[in-house]
């Protein structure tokens, strides 16, 4: 079992969702995130005073999958989120120790699916 | 204790003295008034009549100014409606557009527009009255009142376009547009229909065209310009999917949108009843027709949306109230209360169908429904004069003549505003630029165009 965590550009969410659904990955969680990276920030100004903003709005996706779905999921996220510009985001794949479905008490591979 | 009771006694006696003296004084005054009245009987009756006329003139001026201030407040209504119906990341941009189209429009109308609309006409437009010239601007109280009243109307026409082009239009391109509408496009058409309200005149009013407060002159002109602008600038990214079907891009604050609609409804009590420019009972009569149509429009739009989507959609009902108001703007002075209800009901149904039609069939992206509310319902309201006018309407035995004239006016407004709008926005697109980059549109115009956010410190979920 793996936990895939991805940070993407907010406006690419619909494309990523569609790409995941096409690969039969239907379960994901999405949260707001602020982050900084290679994209660097941008400058705002408020009433004449310069404000440097280096935390940009991103979305964080969390998807728990069984081993055989890892490549398909990563490929789908790349397909949906990639524009080729700096700022497209990153994907992290983590080992997942356990997964429990609260309603039934199922554990492991069955609980993810 | 004794001192206190003495003080009390003193107070009572003073009070008693006052009670006795005051009526005596009043009686003395009464005697003086009676004497003056006897003198007045001998004075020429003309003086009294002159005083009554001056009083009525001043009441007219006060009422027209108050109405102008109410119409000005509609700018706030438009700003709230448009920002509520669009995404949070474009709010500063919407506020700036609403502030600037009124500010630029005011100067453009003052310098050029007012003269084109109300100056002595050359047959097509006015040629005098530019920059406070051509008329009596020294002691002429009415002329200043008329100028401010007409300025806020021009500002209303200008601000309609902002909503239809929201969320993707380049700010500098929009500023260029707002010069031209208040300097040329609005006033030239206005001179055709309303020029004779001051020193001008026009061919439409010569035909007997009926547009009391501006369903066509203000709202349709703004609505058809909005249609041209929305077509030239193109839909927002993500509005139409790969299958060409429209996708919802929900507005970020329906409470703001509702506040805006209530402000507009309130302002319309200046827009329509104010257009009498006379302080008498007609104010109340026009306020009643205006209010009836707005209420009927809101109900009809709610029911229509309820039937089509199985839910009473709040944003459609809000559009419906505005649809009723736009529809009754032309006929508000010339129809009965029952006529007003019928006109409002039809406007409310029409606006919902029109929003679906423009969104799904024409595939023109109008985020706030401005084209449907102002263009389509403005045209309906203007035509409704030909049906419901107590004097000359088809349903009251007036025949088809007025309806024909109204149709000519509606078509002329469409041809003029849509035609000049297409040219204007196309020229802006080729010179200044009309649209922001895709990256800026994704991040929001607040940061891209203005370098600041409307809701700094709030984390707003932005996935569209």
Interface residues (C-beta under 8 A of the other chain):
Chain A: X9 X10 X11 X13 X14 X30 X32 X34 X42 X43 X44 X45 X46 X51 X57 X59 X85
Chain B: X237 X238 X439 X442 X447 X451 X452 X453 X456 X459 X461 X462 X463 X464
